[in-house]
Amino acid sequence: MPLDPVPGLLSRATELLEAEFSALPSLAPAADTERMASVLEGVAHRLSDNYPYFHPLYAGQMLKPPHPLARAAYALAMKINPNNHARDGGRASSEMEIEAVRELAGMFGWSEYLGHLTSSGTLANLEALWVAGQAAGTRPGMRILASEQAHYTHHRISAVLKLPFSQVPADHRGRMRMDRLEAELKKGDVAAVVCTLGTTAIGAVDPLPQILALRERYGFRVHVDAAYGGYFKLIPDALDEPARSAYAAIAQADSIVIDPHKHGLQPYGCGCVLFRDPAEGRFYKHDSPYTYFTSKQLPPHANEPKSLAGGPVHLGEISLECSRAGAAAVALWATQQFLPLSPSGEFARGLAQGRAAALELDRRLRADARVQPLVAGHPELDIVVWKLQAESPDQSSQRARAIFDSCAAHDLHLALVQLPESWFAPADTGQNQVENTLVTCLRSVLMKPEHEAWLDRIWERYMAACAAPIGE
């Protein structure tokens, strides 16, 4: 399988871009191209020391290859290397970012909002929690709450922001427990609750409607971390309850994070943070002696922040980051032009194909007597996890690691994850009511549209790996 299935996609566009600047005096071409070619050959050899993330037989971590158009658009933009901190550094790419972010916000049902791209989901979540802390104002000690299955960076981010942080236990489905959340809320010191739509371990979807109901009683911000699962908003009919209800309620959140460099077919790094209230741009207000004066779309000292939906702004005025790659915005804009964020479009069908592959893999695993699946039922999104039957958690973990290695020897690349053993216990044993040890399990993220067509070949290699001798 070629790494770029569209040879020559970039060359014609590069010629057109260079022609746009043909009135400028010519520059001498870069010297010593032979030595540069030699270095690039060395780079190609070094890059072979990677898993084949681009191939459907890579079904391990959350790694989805960028669309060929996204790669080409990114490379084309790098001919100019725009900086989306200010329009002076990236006029066209800033406009493209505004338009691309508008499409993302519209997917969640927002026409008025504040938002921009970031270099990662981590930075996007940091901005969301920073605004939550700013909104808490003078009330010291206000906490951030998140599920114990939320991404670990929320704890780190809160520490960086000097905001107290507490974890809320999760149930055997990997979802935040509402009884334990309410117990924390009754303490009266919660600034924000992080609701995860698509946990990184098993793709669990926190019960957003119930969290929103608690917000009405206790008064706190709701931040939705949909870095992984955000795009599933496009395919509600492919989801089961209560995940469908959670996505239906997402427009009621105070802030949302989504990572286009996960399901959105974008190169790293491309995250996005959105705020429901455009007036929260006031928290970003600052003065710069040089950044904004030559652009005319917004006065350099405008008192009121503007929504991206309401008109052009300097993106650096509503972002904690300064320099940001304009090429990321260009790649996202181009991809969304080619694959619009429509529930009936090709992009949404790709999401549905990955989910269908996950459901079929889960079905086959549940029919295998050597496997102990999650008692909660089949996957909520497109992540499948399973435990190997054994006499003890240690033996099960050893078998998982051995099969992981055996799969790799068959060119099938899975992942490992540690989960509470109680999540795999039958309900009538009582084990899921107590704290339990962690057990190493196999995990597969079937996020590529091609995974559905390749599932038979994935299954054949998995079965061959399981049949190989396993040392204990």
C-alpha positions as CSV (number, residue, x, y, z in Angstrom):
1,M,0.0,0.0,0.0
2,P,1.6,3.3,-1.1
3,L,2.0,6.0,1.6
4,D,0.5,8.5,-0.8
5,P,-2.2,7.0,-3.1
6,V,-2.4,10.2,-5.2
7,P,1.0,10.8,-6.8
8,G,1.6,14.2,-8.1
9,L,-1.3,15.8,-6.2
10,L,1.0,18.5,-4.9
11,S,3.1,19.4,-7.9
12,R,0.4,21.3,-10.0
13,A,-0.9,23.2,-7.0
14,T,2.7,24.2,-6.1
15,E,3.2,25.6,-9.6
16,L,0.0,27.6,-9.3
17,L,1.0,29.0,-5.9
18,E,4.4,30.0,-7.2
19,A,2.8,31.7,-10.2
20,E,0.8,33.9,-7.8
21,F,4.1,35.4,-6.6
22,S,5.8,35.5,-10.1
23,A,5.9,39.4,-10.1
24,L,8.6,39.3,-7.3
25,P,12.3,39.2,-8.2
26,S,13.5,35.7,-8.6
27,L,15.5,33.9,-5.9
28,A,18.4,31.6,-6.5
29,P,17.4,28.0,-5.9
30,A,18.7,26.2,-2.8
31,A,22.2,24.9,-3.2
32,D,23.6,21.5,-2.7
33,T,20.5,19.5,-3.6
34,E,22.5,16.3,-3.9
35,R,23.5,16.4,-0.2
36,M,19.9,17.3,0.8
37,A,18.7,14.3,-1.2
38,S,21.2,12.1,0.7
39,V,19.9,13.4,4.0
40,L,16.3,12.8,3.0
41,E,17.2,9.2,2.0
42,G,18.6,8.8,5.5
43,V,15.4,10.3,7.0
44,A,13.3,7.7,5.0
45,H,15.4,4.9,6.4
46,R,15.1,6.2,9.9
47,L,11.3,6.6,9.6
48,S,11.0,2.9,8.8
49,D,11.5,2.3,12.6
50,N,7.8,2.8,13.1
51,Y,4.6,0.8,13.2
52,P,2.7,1.0,9.9
53,Y,0.2,3.4,11.3
54,F,-1.2,4.1,7.8
55,H,-2.2,0.5,7.2
56,P,-5.5,-1.3,8.2
57,L,-3.4,-4.0,9.9
58,Y,-2.4,-1.3,12.4
59,A,-5.4,-1.5,14.7
60,G,-3.8,-0.5,18.0
61,Q,-3.6,3.0,19.2
62,M,-5.6,6.1,18.2
63,L,-3.6,6.7,15.0
64,K,-5.5,7.5,11.8
65,P,-3.6,8.5,8.7
66,P,-4.2,12.0,7.4
67,H,-6.2,12.2,4.2
68,P,-3.9,12.6,1.2
69,L,-5.5,16.0,0.5
70,A,-4.7,17.1,4.0
71,R,-1.1,16.2,3.6
72,A,-0.9,17.9,0.2
73,A,-2.6,21.1,1.5
74,Y,-0.3,21.2,4.6
75,A,2.8,20.8,2.4
76,L,1.5,23.5,0.0
77,A,1.0,25.9,2.8
78,M,4.5,25.2,4.1
79,K,5.8,26.9,0.9
80,I,4.7,30.1,2.7
81,N,4.8,28.8,6.3
82,P,2.0,31.1,7.7
83,N,1.6,31.9,11.4
84,N,-2.0,32.1,12.5
85,H,-1.2,34.1,15.6
86,A,-2.2,37.2,13.7
87,R,-3.4,38.1,10.3
88,D,-0.2,39.8,9.5
89,G,1.4,36.4,9.7
90,G,-1.3,34.4,7.9
91,R,-4.0,36.3,6.2
92,A,-5.4,33.6,4.0
93,S,-4.8,30.8,6.6
94,S,-6.5,32.8,9.3
95,E,-9.6,33.2,7.2
96,M,-9.5,29.4,6.4
97,E,-9.2,28.7,10.1
98,I,-12.2,30.8,10.9
99,E,-14.2,29.0,8.2
100,A,-13.1,25.5,9.3
101,V,-13.8,26.2,12.9
102,R,-17.2,27.5,12.0
103,E,-17.9,24.1,10.4
104,L,-16.8,22.3,13.6
105,A,-19.0,24.5,15.8
106,G,-21.9,24.0,13.4
107,M,-21.5,20.2,13.7
108,F,-22.3,20.7,17.5
109,G,-25.2,23.0,16.8
110,W,-23.5,26.3,17.6
111,S,-23.9,29.3,15.4
112,E,-22.6,31.8,18.0
113,Y,-19.5,30.8,19.8
114,L,-15.8,31.6,20.4
115,G,-13.2,29.1,19.1
116,H,-10.0,28.4,17.4
117,L,-7.6,25.7,16.5
118,T,-4.8,24.6,18.8
119,S,-1.6,22.6,18.4
120,S,-3.2,19.7,20.4
121,G,-6.1,18.5,22.4
122,T,-4.1,19.0,25.5
123,L,-3.7,22.7,24.8
124,A,-7.3,22.9,23.8
125,N,-8.4,21.3,27.2
126,L,-5.9,23.6,29.0
127,E,-7.6,26.7,27.5
128,A,-11.1,25.3,28.4
129,L,-10.1,24.7,32.0
130,W,-8.2,28.0,32.2
131,V,-11.4,29.8,31.2
132,A,-13.3,27.8,33.8
133,G,-10.9,29.0,36.4
134,Q,-11.2,32.6,35.2
135,A,-14.9,32.3,35.2
136,A,-14.8,31.1,38.8
137,G,-13.4,34.6,39.6
138,T,-12.5,35.4,43.2
139,R,-13.8,32.1,44.7
140,P,-10.5,30.4,45.8
141,G,-10.2,26.7,45.9
142,M,-12.8,25.9,43.4
143,R,-12.2,22.4,42.0
144,I,-12.2,20.7,38.7
145,L,-13.9,17.3,38.6
146,A,-13.4,14.5,36.0
147,S,-13.9,10.8,35.8
148,E,-11.1,8.5,36.8
149,Q,-11.3,7.3,33.2
150,A,-10.9,10.8,31.8
151,H,-7.6,11.6,30.1
152,Y,-4.8,11.9,32.6
153,T,-3.8,15.3,31.2
154,H,-6.8,16.9,33.0
155,H,-5.1,16.3,36.3
156,R,-1.8,17.7,35.0
157,I,-3.5,20.7,33.4
158,S,-5.3,21.5,36.7
159,A,-2.0,21.4,38.5
160,V,-0.4,23.7,36.0
161,L,-3.3,26.1,36.4
162,K,-3.2,25.7,40.2
163,L,-6.8,24.5,40.3
164,P,-7.7,21.8,42.8
165,F,-8.6,18.6,41.0
166,S,-10.6,15.5,42.1
167,Q,-11.4,12.3,40.3
168,V,-14.9,10.8,40.3
169,P,-15.1,7.0,40.2
170,A,-16.3,5.3,37.1
171,D,-18.7,2.4,36.8
172,H,-18.0,-1.0,35.1
173,R,-19.0,0.7,31.7
174,G,-16.2,3.2,32.2
175,R,-18.7,6.1,32.7
176,M,-18.6,8.6,35.4
177,R,-20.8,7.6,38.4
178,M,-23.5,10.1,39.0
179,D,-24.0,9.2,42.6
180,R,-20.3,9.9,43.3
181,L,-20.4,13.1,41.3
182,E,-23.3,14.4,43.2
183,A,-21.6,13.6,46.5
184,E,-18.7,15.9,45.3
185,L,-21.1,18.6,44.1
186,K,-22.8,18.8,47.5
187,K,-19.5,20.1,48.9
188,G,-20.2,23.4,47.1
189,D,-16.7,24.0,45.7
190,V,-16.8,22.7,42.1
191,A,-16.0,25.2,39.3
192,A,-16.3,22.7,36.4
193,V,-17.0,19.1,35.6
194,V,-15.2,17.5,32.6
195,C,-17.6,15.2,30.7
196,T,-15.7,12.8,28.4
197,L,-17.4,11.7,25.2
198,G,-15.1,8.9,24.2
199,T,-12.5,7.8,26.9
200,T,-9.1,6.8,25.6
201,A,-9.2,3.4,27.3
202,I,-12.5,1.9,26.0
203,G,-14.3,4.8,24.2
204,A,-16.8,5.2,27.0
205,V,-19.3,8.1,26.9
206,D,-20.1,9.9,30.1
207,P,-23.8,10.5,30.8
208,L,-23.9,14.2,29.7
209,P,-27.7,14.7,30.1
210,Q,-27.5,13.7,33.8
211,I,-24.5,15.9,34.3
212,L,-26.4,18.8,32.8
213,A,-29.3,18.1,35.1
214,L,-27.0,18.3,38.1
215,R,-25.7,21.6,36.7
216,E,-29.2,23.1,37.1
217,R,-29.2,22.1,40.8
218,Y,-25.6,22.9,41.8
219,G,-24.3,25.5,39.3
220,F,-21.0,24.6,37.7
221,R,-19.5,24.7,34.2
222,V,-19.7,21.7,32.0
223,H,-16.7,21.1,29.8
224,V,-17.0,18.3,27.2
225,D,-13.8,16.6,26.3
226,A,-14.7,15.1,22.9
227,A,-11.1,15.1,21.7
228,Y,-11.5,11.5,20.6
229,G,-15.2,11.1,20.2
230,G,-16.5,14.4,18.9
231,Y,-17.1,13.5,15.3
232,F,-19.5,10.7,16.3
233,K,-22.0,13.6,16.6
234,L,-22.5,13.0,12.9
235,I,-23.7,9.4,13.2
236,P,-26.2,9.3,16.0
237,D,-28.2,6.5,14.4
238,A,-25.2,4.2,14.5
239,L,-24.9,4.7,18.3
240,D,-26.8,3.0,21.1
241,E,-28.4,4.7,24.1
242,P,-27.2,6.4,26.2
243,A,-24.4,7.5,23.9
244,R,-26.9,8.9,21.4
245,S,-28.5,11.0,24.1
246,A,-25.1,12.3,25.2
247,Y,-24.3,13.6,21.8
248,A,-27.8,15.0,21.4
249,A,-27.2,17.2,24.5
250,I,-23.7,18.4,23.6
251,A,-24.8,21.9,22.5
252,Q,-25.8,22.6,26.1
253,A,-22.1,22.4,27.3
254,D,-20.2,25.5,28.2
255,S,-17.1,24.4,26.2
256,I,-16.1,21.6,23.8
257,V,-12.8,20.2,22.7
258,I,-12.3,18.1,19.6
259,D,-9.1,16.8,17.9
260,P,-9.2,16.9,14.1
261,H,-5.9,15.0,14.2
262,K,-7.7,12.0,15.5
263,H,-10.9,11.1,13.5
264,G,-10.7,14.3,11.4
265,L,-8.1,13.0,9.0
266,Q,-5.5,15.7,9.9
267,P,-1.8,15.7,10.5
268,Y,-0.6,16.3,14.1
269,G,-1.1,18.7,15.6
270,C,-4.6,20.0,15.2
271,G,-6.9,20.5,18.1
272,C,-9.9,22.8,18.6
273,V,-11.5,24.5,21.5
274,L,-15.0,26.0,21.4
275,F,-16.9,28.1,23.9
276,R,-20.6,28.5,23.8
277,D,-20.5,32.1,25.1
278,P,-18.5,34.5,22.7
279,A,-18.2,37.0,25.6
280,E,-15.7,34.7,27.3
281,G,-13.2,36.2,24.9
282,R,-12.8,38.9,27.6
283,F,-10.6,36.5,29.5
284,Y,-8.0,36.5,26.7
285,K,-7.8,40.3,26.4
286,H,-4.3,41.6,26.2
287,D,-2.2,44.4,24.5
288,S,0.6,43.8,22.1
289,P,2.9,46.6,20.9
290,Y,3.5,45.1,17.5
291,T,1.3,42.2,16.5
292,Y,-1.9,43.7,15.2
293,F,-1.3,47.2,13.9
294,T,-1.0,46.5,10.2
295,S,-4.2,44.5,9.8
296,K,-7.5,46.3,9.5
297,Q,-10.1,43.7,10.2
298,L,-10.3,44.5,13.9
299,P,-9.0,47.5,15.8
300,P,-5.9,46.5,17.9
301,H,-7.6,47.6,21.1
302,A,-11.2,46.6,20.6
303,N,-12.9,46.5,23.9
304,E,-15.4,43.7,23.1
305,P,-14.3,40.3,21.8
306,K,-15.9,39.1,18.6
307,S,-17.3,35.7,17.8
308,L,-15.6,33.8,15.0
309,A,-19.2,33.4,13.6
310,G,-19.8,37.1,13.9
311,G,-16.9,38.5,11.9
312,P,-13.1,38.4,11.4
313,V,-10.9,38.6,14.5
314,H,-7.2,38.3,15.2
315,L,-6.9,34.7,16.3
316,G,-4.1,35.5,18.7
317,E,-6.5,37.6,20.7
318,I,-8.6,34.6,21.6
319,S,-5.8,32.0,22.1
320,L,-3.3,31.3,24.9
321,E,-0.8,30.1,22.2
322,C,1.0,32.6,20.1
323,S,2.7,31.2,17.1
324,R,0.5,28.4,15.5
325,A,1.0,26.6,12.2
326,G,-1.3,28.1,9.6
327,A,-0.7,25.0,7.6
328,A,-2.8,23.1,10.0
329,A,-5.8,25.4,9.3
330,V,-5.2,25.1,5.6
331,A,-5.2,21.3,5.7
332,L,-8.4,21.2,7.8
333,W,-10.1,23.6,5.6
334,A,-9.2,21.7,2.4
335,T,-10.3,18.4,3.9
336,Q,-13.7,19.8,5.0
337,Q,-14.2,21.2,1.5
338,F,-13.6,17.8,0.1
339,L,-15.4,15.8,2.8
340,P,-18.0,18.1,4.4
341,L,-19.2,17.4,7.9
342,S,-22.6,16.1,6.8
343,P,-24.4,13.2,8.5
344,S,-25.1,11.8,5.0
345,G,-21.6,12.4,3.6
346,E,-18.6,10.3,2.8
347,F,-16.8,11.5,6.0
348,A,-19.7,10.3,8.2
349,R,-19.8,7.0,6.3
350,G,-16.2,6.5,7.2
351,L,-17.0,6.9,10.9
352,A,-19.8,4.4,10.6
353,Q,-17.5,1.9,8.9
354,G,-15.1,2.0,11.8
355,R,-17.9,1.6,14.3
356,A,-19.3,-1.4,12.3
357,A,-15.9,-3.0,12.3
358,A,-15.6,-2.6,16.1
359,L,-19.0,-4.1,16.6
360,E,-18.2,-7.1,14.4
361,L,-14.9,-7.7,16.1
362,D,-16.6,-7.5,19.5
363,R,-19.2,-10.0,18.3
364,R,-16.5,-12.5,17.2
365,L,-14.6,-12.1,20.4
366,R,-17.7,-12.8,22.5
367,A,-18.2,-16.1,20.7
368,D,-14.6,-17.2,21.5
369,A,-14.4,-19.2,24.8
370,R,-10.9,-18.0,25.3
371,V,-12.0,-14.4,25.7
372,Q,-13.7,-12.6,28.6
373,P,-15.4,-9.5,27.2
374,L,-16.6,-6.5,29.1
375,V,-19.7,-7.3,31.0
376,A,-21.1,-3.8,30.0
377,G,-21.9,-4.9,26.5
378,H,-20.5,-4.0,23.1
379,P,-18.4,-0.9,22.3
380,E,-20.0,2.6,22.6
381,L,-17.8,4.0,19.8
382,D,-15.0,2.1,17.9
383,I,-12.7,0.8,20.6
384,V,-12.8,-2.9,21.5
385,V,-11.1,-4.3,24.6
386,W,-11.0,-7.9,25.8
387,K,-9.5,-10.0,28.6
388,L,-8.0,-13.4,28.1
389,Q,-9.5,-16.2,30.2
390,A,-7.0,-17.5,32.8
391,E,-6.9,-18.7,36.4
392,S,-5.6,-15.4,37.7
393,P,-5.2,-11.8,36.7
394,D,-1.4,-12.2,36.4
395,Q,-1.8,-15.2,34.0
396,S,-4.4,-13.3,32.0
397,S,-2.0,-10.3,31.7
398,Q,0.8,-12.6,30.6
399,R,-1.3,-14.1,27.9
400,A,-2.4,-10.7,26.7
401,R,1.2,-9.6,26.4
402,A,2.2,-12.8,24.6
403,I,-0.7,-12.6,22.1
404,F,0.2,-8.9,21.6
405,D,3.7,-10.0,20.6
406,S,2.4,-12.9,18.5
407,C,0.0,-10.6,16.6
408,A,2.9,-8.3,15.8
409,A,4.8,-11.2,14.4
410,H,1.9,-11.8,12.1
411,D,2.0,-8.0,11.1
412,L,-1.2,-7.3,13.1
413,H,-0.6,-4.5,15.6
414,L,-2.9,-4.2,18.6
415,A,-2.5,-2.4,21.9
416,L,-2.5,-3.2,25.5
417,V,-4.5,-1.5,28.3
418,Q,-4.9,-2.0,32.0
419,L,-8.5,-2.1,33.3
420,P,-10.2,-3.1,36.5
421,E,-10.7,-6.8,36.6
422,S,-14.2,-6.2,38.0
423,W,-15.3,-4.8,34.6
424,F,-15.1,-8.3,33.3
425,A,-16.8,-10.1,36.2
426,P,-20.3,-11.4,35.8
427,A,-22.8,-9.2,37.6
428,D,-23.9,-12.0,40.0
429,T,-20.5,-12.6,41.4
430,G,-20.5,-9.3,43.3
431,Q,-16.9,-8.5,42.1
432,N,-18.0,-5.4,40.3
433,Q,-19.1,-3.8,43.5
434,V,-15.7,-3.7,45.1
435,E,-12.3,-2.3,44.3
436,N,-10.3,-4.8,42.3
437,T,-6.9,-5.3,40.8
438,L,-5.9,-4.2,37.3
439,V,-5.5,-6.7,34.5
440,T,-3.7,-6.2,31.2
441,C,-6.1,-6.6,28.3
442,L,-5.9,-6.4,24.5
443,R,-7.3,-3.3,22.9
444,S,-8.1,-2.4,19.3
445,V,-9.0,1.0,17.9
446,L,-10.8,0.4,14.6
447,M,-11.0,4.1,13.5
448,K,-9.9,3.6,9.8
449,P,-12.8,3.3,7.3
450,E,-10.8,0.5,5.7
451,H,-11.0,-1.6,8.9
452,E,-14.5,-2.8,8.0
453,A,-13.3,-4.3,4.7
454,W,-10.1,-5.7,6.3
455,L,-11.8,-7.3,9.4
456,D,-11.7,-10.8,8.0
457,R,-7.9,-10.5,7.4
458,I,-7.5,-8.9,10.9
459,W,-9.4,-11.8,12.4
460,E,-7.4,-14.5,10.5
461,R,-4.1,-13.0,11.8
462,Y,-5.5,-12.7,15.3
463,M,-6.6,-16.4,15.4
464,A,-3.2,-17.4,14.0
465,A,-1.5,-15.5,16.8
466,C,-3.7,-17.1,19.4
467,A,-2.9,-20.6,18.0
468,A,0.9,-20.0,18.3
469,P,2.5,-21.4,21.4
470,I,2.2,-19.1,24.4
471,G,4.8,-19.3,27.1
472,E,3.7,-18.7,30.6
